[in-house]
């Protein structure tokens, strides 16, 4: 069924038309995936940086308090 539909579309649009549709679809999918991956990467980096920042601050504070407590 799908094959006959594709054949009809190819008949109307020609091979170049079908190729163009496939190319546009592929580019759109690729762009969408890349955008999502970029957002995820930025989010991950931001999260890791924030967590490390908090960890380092807490750690340094504890260290300084221990040093101050020493005679």
C-alpha positions as a Python dict, from the first residue, in 0.01 Angstrom:
ca = {
    (1, 'X'): (0, 0, 0),
    (2, 'X'): (275, 242, 101),
    (3, 'X'): (478, 145, -205),
    (4, 'X'): (193, 229, -443),
    (5, 'X'): (145, 564, -267),
    (6, 'X'): (516, 640, -307),
    (7, 'X'): (497, 543, -675),
    (8, 'X'): (202, 780, -727),
    (9, 'X'): (387, 1065, -554),
    (10, 'X'): (698, 994, -766),
    (11, 'X'): (478, 1001, -1073),
    (12, 'X'): (342, 1344, -981),
    (13, 'X'): (658, 1506, -845),
    (14, 'X'): (930, 1318, -1028),
    (15, 'X'): (1241, 1160, -881),
    (16, 'X'): (1397, 1499, -798),
    (17, 'X'): (1087, 1602, -603),
    (18, 'X'): (1099, 1285, -395),
    (19, 'X'): (1475, 1326, -340),
    (20, 'X'): (1418, 1687, -228),
    (21, 'X'): (1149, 1580, 20),
    (22, 'X'): (1379, 1308, 159),
    (23, 'X'): (1671, 1553, 185),
    (24, 'X'): (1460, 1819, 360),
    (25, 'X'): (1323, 1560, 603),
    (26, 'X'): (1674, 1430, 680),
    (27, 'X'): (1815, 1781, 732),
    (28, 'X'): (1522, 1880, 956),
    (29, 'X'): (1560, 1564, 1167),
    (30, 'X'): (1937, 1614, 1191),
    (31, 'X'): (1899, 1980, 1291),
    (32, 'X'): (1638, 1895, 1554),
    (33, 'X'): (1857, 1620, 1703),
    (34, 'X'): (2160, 1851, 1707),
    (35, 'X'): (1962, 2129, 1878),
    (36, 'X'): (1834, 1889, 2145),
    (37, 'X'): (2184, 1750, 2200),
    (38, 'X'): (2329, 2100, 2229),
    (39, 'X'): (2068, 2197, 2489),
    (40, 'X'): (2135, 1874, 2681),
    (41, 'X'): (2511, 1935, 2670),
    (42, 'X'): (2474, 2291, 2799),
    (43, 'X'): (2238, 2176, 3074),
    (44, 'X'): (2477, 1898, 3180),
    (45, 'X'): (2779, 2131, 3186),
    (46, 'X'): (2586, 2393, 3384),
    (47, 'X'): (2463, 2135, 3635),
    (48, 'X'): (2808, 1981, 3683),
    (49, 'X'): (2970, 2325, 3719),
    (50, 'X'): (2710, 2435, 3976),
    (51, 'X'): (2745, 2112, 4177),
    (52, 'X'): (3126, 2137, 4173),
    (53, 'X'): (3108, 2503, 4275),
    (54, 'X'): (2882, 2425, 4571),
    (55, 'X'): (3097, 2125, 4669),
    (56, 'X'): (3419, 2329, 4659),
    (57, 'X'): (3265, 2614, 4862),
    (58, 'X'): (3132, 2379, 5131),
    (59, 'X'): (3461, 2188, 5138),
    (60, 'X'): (3669, 2507, 5170),
    (61, 'X'): (3438, 2641, 5441),
    (62, 'X'): (3474, 2322, 5643),
    (63, 'X'): (3851, 2329, 5594),
    (64, 'X'): (3876, 2692, 5706),
    (65, 'X'): (3656, 2626, 6011),
    (66, 'X'): (3877, 2331, 6110),
    (67, 'X'): (4190, 2547, 6070),
    (68, 'X'): (4036, 2826, 6278),
    (69, 'X'): (3941, 2574, 6549),
    (70, 'X'): (4301, 2451, 6575),
    (71, 'X'): (4502, 2617, 6852),
}
